[in-house]
Structure formats: structure tokens, C-alpha cells
Amino acid sequence: MDTANIQKSFDLAGKVAVVTGGAGVLCAAMCRALAAAGVRIAALDLNTEASESLAANIRSSGADAVGAACNVLDRTSIEAAAQVVLAKFGRVDILVNGAGGNKPAATTNPEQRFFDLPADALRWVFDLNLMGTILPSQVFGKLMAGQKSGVILNISSMNSFRPLTRIVAYSAAKAGVSNFTQWLAVHMAQEYSPDIRVNAIAPGFFLTEQNRFLLTDKKTGELTTRGKSIINHTPMGRFGAPDDLLGTVFWLLSPASAFVSGIVVPVDGGFSAFSGV
Ligand SMILES: NC(=O)c1ccc[n+]([C@@H]2O[C@H](COP(=O)([O-])OP(=O)(O)OC[C@H]3O[C@@H](n4cnc5c(N)ncnc54)[C@H](O)[C@@H]3O)[C@@H](O)[C@H]2O)c1
């Protein structure tokens, strides 16, 4: 393959991408970058207003986008969103399972012991991250199976390789996301088409709404002890910026990674390679 063809293999122009949690910090950056590369974007989010406003913003830049309400934990809601996407674009080439997160009630601290964490908080985190990845993969994966092509990208986390302290359900759920990524990659290739690929990225630490309460002090905005420890364990010495994910995302979504399926790629400033010594 010559250089021009290698560059062409990253081309995603004209593809249709569904991004769940599309209005969130990391996924909105992905939506904007994909749209700028000619991808038609369907930003699905529980926060309907935010997804519609993101889509309007993308359209104002001359690209094509639709925002739609979607609860990734409710199959009826996902199917309704799929109808909106199909009515607008007629097909789905890419699914990014971006919806996910953690919450304080499912996180241990000196006042909140593991033994006392409420089951509904643990279940909320587990469901959002794991079921919220599986259910949209059923709905949009079925469309991909019908057309015998497609790419699914899940969002795992550092804590899927080795759990992080305090965030018990989030760690277990993201480990589940990595495991499901491998499972679905095999299943889609064997049962439906080798042209359906499933991969994941495992972002390191990005300061967003879901982890701000753990990494910065609410009053002062200074880094917490945990925030400082993360920076000390990240050889590149900083948090990630949403745009740091984009090169890996484009690679995994495009034919540039045509023979890659079932992997989880850390994008972490070296965090997962560092033993701390
Ligand atoms: N921020 C980090 O450091 C980090 C690290 C590793 C992985 N991740 C993962 O990356 C993804 C994006 O995270 P982010 O940091 O941008 O978070 P974010 O909170 O900014 O975005 C999450 C989005 O998901 C939406 N959402 C929540 N529940 C939903 C539901 N039931 N149905 C549909 N949408 C729902 C929210 O409205 C929000 O727009 C998540 O899966 C997160 O777990 C984040």
C-alpha cells in the first residue's frame, strides 16, 4: 500500500455514526471531530437539550448531524432513537457506546464504607456502564448484522485492567465492558460478518463532570490527594484533553484498522505502563 492509500484508509467521509452519551465532554469532542471529517452524526443522550444543541452547533459548521433523546438503559428508548437515525440517514455504519459514568453514592470514603454502599447506587453504576453498552449494541448491532458491515467502539477505562481504589462498581462494570468488547467482536465476526469490528478505548484520566468530585476540591478547585496521585502516576504528568483520544478513535473507526477487532487500547499518557517506581 502506498502512502496515499494509507492516508485514504483513515477516510470516514459519508459514514453515519451514532454516539451514545454524545453530549458528554469526551463524546462531544468525538462528534465534532468526526463531523469535521465528513461523518454524519447522530448524538444520542439522556440530556435531549444538550444533544440537540450539539447537533445544531455541528450543522452550523456545515456538517450533517441530528440530536435525539435516548436512555441507553431502556430498549424502547434506544429503538425510538434508532428510528430517528434511520429516518434521517437511512443506515448506521458506526456505533460509539459513550454513555457511562460513576456517582458519589457508589464510591467509598471515610464516612461511606464498602459494607454500607446502597445496592441501588451500585446497580445504577453497573447498569449505566455495562448494560448501557450492551443494549445499544443489540439494537444498532442488529442493523449492522443486516447490512453485514459496521464498527462498534466501546469506552472502557484504566480501572478495567486493575481496579482503582474507592470506585468499586465502576471498576467492575468497565472490566465488564472490556470483556464484552472481546465477546461481541468474536460473535459478530463469526455469526454475521468479518466486516463488523468491535473495539474499545481505555482513556486514562480526563477531568470531566463524572470524576471532578474525586479529583478536585469542590471549594478551592485544587487537586485532591487522589488527583495529585494520578498525575504522579501518569508519566506524561498531566490529565488528558478530549482531543487526545481522537487519533485512536479515527484509527479504530476507519478501514485503517480493518484487521483489528476485540482490542482495548489505552490512551493514558503512560499510566497503565507505570508501576509507580
Ligand atoms: N473522564 C474520564 O477520565 C474517563 C476515563 C475513562 C473512561 N471514561 C468514560 O468515557 C465516557 C464519557 O465520559 P465523560 O467523561 O465524557 O462523561 P460525561 O459525564 O461528560 O458524559 C456522559 C454523557 O452520558 C450521558 N448519559 C448519562 N446517562 C445516560 C443514559 N442512561 N442514556 C444516555 N445517555 C446518558 C450524560 O447525559 C452525558 O452527556 C464514559 O463511558 C466514561 O465512563 C471517562
PDBQT file of the ligand as one rigid body, heavy atoms in Angstrom, charges set to zero:
ROOT
HETATM    1  N1  LIG A 301     -13.453  11.298  32.092  1.00  0.00    +0.000 N 
HETATM    2  C1  LIG A 301     -12.604  10.314  32.218  1.00  0.00    +0.000 C 
HETATM    3  O1  LIG A 301     -11.498  10.458  32.764  1.00  0.00    +0.000 OA
HETATM    4  C2  LIG A 301     -12.945   8.959  31.680  1.00  0.00    +0.000 A 
HETATM    5  C3  LIG A 301     -11.955   7.949  31.771  1.00  0.00    +0.000 A 
HETATM    6  C4  LIG A 301     -12.247   6.688  31.277  1.00  0.00    +0.000 A 
HETATM    7  C5  LIG A 301     -13.471   6.439  30.710  1.00  0.00    +0.000 A 
HETATM    8  N2  LIG A 301     -14.430   7.426  30.641  1.00  0.00    +0.000 N 
HETATM    9  C6  LIG A 301     -15.704   7.079  30.012  1.00  0.00    +0.000 C 
HETATM   10  O2  LIG A 301     -15.887   7.895  28.865  1.00  0.00    +0.000 OA
HETATM   11  C7  LIG A 301     -17.302   8.043  28.618  1.00  0.00    +0.000 C 
HETATM   12  C8  LIG A 301     -17.642   9.524  28.516  1.00  0.00    +0.000 C 
HETATM   13  O3  LIG A 301     -17.334  10.117  29.768  1.00  0.00    +0.000 OA
HETATM   14  P1  LIG A 301     -17.221  11.689  30.038  1.00  0.00    +0.000 P 
HETATM   15  O4  LIG A 301     -16.100  11.844  30.987  1.00  0.00    +0.000 OA
HETATM   16  O5  LIG A 301     -17.224  12.457  28.759  1.00  0.00    +0.000 OA
HETATM   17  O6  LIG A 301     -18.553  11.893  30.874  1.00  0.00    +0.000 OA
HETATM   18  P2  LIG A 301     -19.756  12.932  30.766  1.00  0.00    +0.000 P 
HETATM   19  O7  LIG A 301     -20.471  12.803  32.055  1.00  0.00    +0.000 OA
HETATM   20  O8  LIG A 301     -19.262  14.265  30.315  1.00  0.00    +0.000 OA
HETATM   21  O9  LIG A 301     -20.648  12.304  29.599  1.00  0.00    +0.000 OA
HETATM   22  C9  LIG A 301     -21.525  11.242  29.763  1.00  0.00    +0.000 C 
HETATM   23  C10 LIG A 301     -22.789  11.522  28.934  1.00  0.00    +0.000 C 
HETATM   24  O10 LIG A 301     -23.642  10.375  29.040  1.00  0.00    +0.000 OA
HETATM   25  C11 LIG A 301     -24.964  10.839  29.183  1.00  0.00    +0.000 C 
HETATM   26  N3  LIG A 301     -25.775   9.815  29.850  1.00  0.00    +0.000 N 
HETATM   27  C12 LIG A 301     -25.785   9.504  31.180  1.00  0.00    +0.000 A 
HETATM   28  N4  LIG A 301     -26.677   8.529  31.399  1.00  0.00    +0.000 NA
HETATM   29  C13 LIG A 301     -27.227   8.213  30.193  1.00  0.00    +0.000 A 
HETATM   30  C14 LIG A 301     -28.217   7.289  29.789  1.00  0.00    +0.000 A 
HETATM   31  N5  LIG A 301     -28.832   6.471  30.672  1.00  0.00    +0.000 N 
HETATM   32  N6  LIG A 301     -28.565   7.236  28.479  1.00  0.00    +0.000 NA
HETATM   33  C15 LIG A 301     -27.956   8.072  27.592  1.00  0.00    +0.000 A 
HETATM   34  N7  LIG A 301     -27.020   8.968  27.913  1.00  0.00    +0.000 NA
HETATM   35  C16 LIG A 301     -26.660   9.039  29.209  1.00  0.00    +0.000 A 
HETATM   36  C17 LIG A 301     -24.852  12.102  30.014  1.00  0.00    +0.000 C 
HETATM   37  O11 LIG A 301     -26.010  12.919  29.855  1.00  0.00    +0.000 OA
HETATM   38  C18 LIG A 301     -23.590  12.729  29.441  1.00  0.00    +0.000 C 
HETATM   39  O12 LIG A 301     -23.888  13.607  28.363  1.00  0.00    +0.000 OA
HETATM   40  C19 LIG A 301     -17.995   7.325  29.772  1.00  0.00    +0.000 C 
HETATM   41  O13 LIG A 301     -18.294   5.999  29.375  1.00  0.00    +0.000 OA
HETATM   42  C20 LIG A 301     -16.947   7.298  30.860  1.00  0.00    +0.000 C 
HETATM   43  O14 LIG A 301     -17.172   6.276  31.773  1.00  0.00    +0.000 OA
HETATM   44  C21 LIG A 301     -14.176   8.681  31.106  1.00  0.00    +0.000 A 
ENDROOT
TORSDOF 0
